């Protein structure tokens, strides 16, 4: 297993375009993981140049946002990768994160790409109360303008 992990983590940059299948690395590593591999991180995303590292803490963070649904680790990864699973969307996931978690926790967990998406107008307009939406609009202005 160690050789496989080293191979996948050391893919040369010219080979990125050949590894664009949604969860190639996630599924292969997940099937090879053992209970002692809790610090092993999974890479999620269509393009490995823009990687988001997901460890058990990150998955637990996202799972806790859906406390009212039966959502597995694979479902969370599917929502992050493809944007939807069984009616649950990435927009809804990000909205729940902004509504229920502290800013520094969100900033620590989300990749730069997901953070930018979380601060998009589509997500911010779903926030309640509106004062929370205004606060995140201010954060968006500070970060991206």
C-alpha positions as CSV (number, residue, x, y, z in Angstrom):
1,X,0.0,0.0,0.0
2,X,2.8,2.4,0.8
3,X,4.2,2.1,-2.7
4,X,0.8,2.9,-4.2
5,X,0.3,6.0,-1.9
6,X,3.7,7.3,-2.8
7,X,2.9,6.7,-6.5
8,X,-0.4,8.6,-6.3
9,X,1.1,11.4,-4.3
10,X,4.0,11.9,-6.6
11,X,2.2,12.0,-9.9
12,X,4.2,14.3,-12.2
13,X,2.5,17.5,-13.3
14,X,2.4,16.5,-17.0
15,X,0.2,13.5,-16.0
16,X,-2.5,15.6,-14.2
17,X,-4.8,15.7,-17.3
18,X,-4.8,11.9,-17.4
19,X,-6.1,11.7,-13.8
20,X,-9.2,13.7,-14.1
21,X,-11.7,11.0,-13.2
22,X,-13.8,12.3,-10.3
23,X,-12.7,10.2,-7.4
24,X,-10.0,8.0,-8.8
25,X,-7.6,8.7,-6.0
26,X,-10.3,8.8,-3.3
27,X,-11.9,5.5,-4.1
28,X,-8.6,3.7,-4.5
29,X,-7.1,5.0,-1.3
30,X,-10.3,4.5,0.6
31,X,-10.4,0.8,-0.3
32,X,-6.8,0.4,0.8
33,X,-7.1,2.3,4.1
34,X,-6.8,0.5,7.4
35,X,-8.1,1.7,10.8
36,X,-4.6,2.9,11.7
37,X,-4.4,5.2,8.6
38,X,-6.5,8.0,10.2
39,X,-3.9,10.6,9.2
40,X,-3.9,9.6,5.5
41,X,-5.5,12.3,3.5
42,X,-7.7,11.8,0.5
43,X,-7.6,14.1,-2.5
44,X,-10.9,15.2,-4.0
45,X,-11.5,17.0,-7.2
46,X,-11.6,16.7,-10.9
47,X,-8.3,18.5,-11.4
48,X,-5.5,17.4,-9.1
49,X,-3.8,20.8,-9.6
50,X,-6.5,22.4,-7.4
51,X,-6.5,19.8,-4.6
52,X,-8.6,19.8,-1.5
53,X,-7.2,17.5,1.2
54,X,-10.0,15.7,3.1
55,X,-9.1,13.9,6.3
56,X,-11.4,12.4,8.9
57,X,-11.8,15.7,10.8
58,X,-13.0,17.4,7.6
59,X,-15.4,14.6,6.8
60,X,-16.8,14.7,10.3
61,X,-17.1,18.5,10.0
62,X,-19.3,18.1,6.9
63,X,-21.2,15.2,8.3
64,X,-22.1,17.1,11.4
65,X,-23.7,19.8,9.1
66,X,-26.2,17.1,8.0
67,X,-27.2,16.0,11.5
68,X,-30.8,15.6,10.3
69,X,-29.9,13.2,7.4
70,X,-28.3,9.8,7.1
71,X,-25.2,10.8,5.1
72,X,-22.1,8.6,4.8
73,X,-18.5,9.6,4.1
74,X,-18.9,8.6,0.4
75,X,-22.0,10.8,0.1
76,X,-20.1,13.8,1.5
77,X,-17.3,13.3,-1.0
78,X,-19.9,13.0,-3.8
79,X,-21.5,16.3,-2.7
80,X,-18.2,18.0,-2.7
81,X,-17.0,16.6,-6.0
82,X,-20.1,16.6,-8.2
83,X,-22.1,19.2,-6.4
84,X,-25.1,17.0,-5.6
85,X,-26.2,13.8,-4.0
86,X,-29.8,12.7,-3.4
87,X,-31.2,16.3,-3.4
88,X,-28.4,17.6,-1.1
89,X,-26.2,20.2,-2.9
90,X,-22.8,21.7,-2.3
91,X,-24.5,25.1,-2.2
92,X,-26.7,23.8,0.7
93,X,-23.6,22.3,2.4
94,X,-21.7,25.6,2.2
95,X,-24.7,27.5,3.4
96,X,-25.1,25.2,6.4
97,X,-21.4,25.7,7.2
98,X,-21.7,29.5,7.1
99,X,-24.8,29.4,9.3
100,X,-23.6,27.0,12.0
101,X,-19.9,27.2,12.3
102,X,-17.3,29.8,13.4
103,X,-15.4,31.7,10.7
104,X,-12.0,30.4,11.7
105,X,-13.2,26.8,11.7
106,X,-14.7,27.3,8.2
107,X,-11.5,28.9,6.9
108,X,-9.4,26.1,8.3
109,X,-11.6,23.3,6.7
110,X,-12.5,24.7,3.3
111,X,-10.1,24.9,0.4
112,X,-9.6,28.3,-1.2
113,X,-11.8,27.3,-4.1
114,X,-14.7,26.1,-1.8
115,X,-14.3,29.2,0.4
116,X,-14.7,31.4,-2.7
117,X,-17.8,29.4,-3.6
118,X,-19.1,29.7,-0.1
119,X,-18.9,33.5,-0.3
120,X,-20.6,33.6,-3.7
121,X,-23.9,35.4,-4.1
122,X,-25.8,32.2,-4.7
123,X,-24.8,30.9,-1.2
124,X,-24.9,34.2,0.6
125,X,-28.5,34.9,-0.4
126,X,-29.6,31.7,1.3
127,X,-28.3,32.8,4.7
128,X,-30.7,33.8,7.5
129,X,-30.7,36.2,9.3
130,X,-29.8,38.8,6.6
131,X,-27.3,40.4,9.0
132,X,-25.3,37.2,8.7
133,X,-25.4,37.6,4.9
134,X,-24.2,41.2,5.2
135,X,-21.3,40.1,7.5
136,X,-20.1,37.5,5.0
137,X,-20.5,40.0,2.1
138,X,-18.1,42.2,4.0
139,X,-15.7,39.3,4.4
140,X,-16.0,38.6,0.7
141,X,-15.1,42.2,-0.1
142,X,-12.1,42.1,2.1
143,X,-10.8,38.9,0.6
144,X,-11.6,39.2,-3.1
145,X,-11.6,42.9,-3.9
